[in-house]
Amino acid sequence: MPDYVVLFPADNEVEWEAASESERQATYDADLAFSQALKSRGGTISGGAALAPSSAARTITRSANGEVRVGHGPHRVSEEQLSGFFTVSCEDMDTLAEAAVDLLAGHPVIEIRLVEA
């Protein structure tokens, strides 16, 4: 069964930090609904995590002349940042996409990518 990564690339960190416990619980509930929908379609979640705020990130780049630079913060400054991911196994991308619709109750955008061997 193929492996995929389900990404949350447009979650707003400012909104998340300001959210009430019940607003955050709605996101967790959406994640649980996805887990159950995926399982009912024969898929499994094998991992995943919430990510620390992008302000705690380090970005490493190489300039045109080969100089390595380490920056503080995200690669691109934006309110929307990658906030977390799931690693899953599922029969095919279409089946996974059907289950992932449940995630829209807690995340504005879901991105699915096949893990290449």
Beta strands, then each sheet from edge to edge (+ up, - down):
strand 1: 3-7
strand 2: 11-12
strand 3: 44-50
strand 4: 58-62
strand 5: 68-72
strand 6: 80-81
strand 7: 84-89
strand 8: 111-114
sheet 1: 3+ 7- 1+ 8-
sheet 2: 2+ 6-
sheet 3: 4+ 5-
end
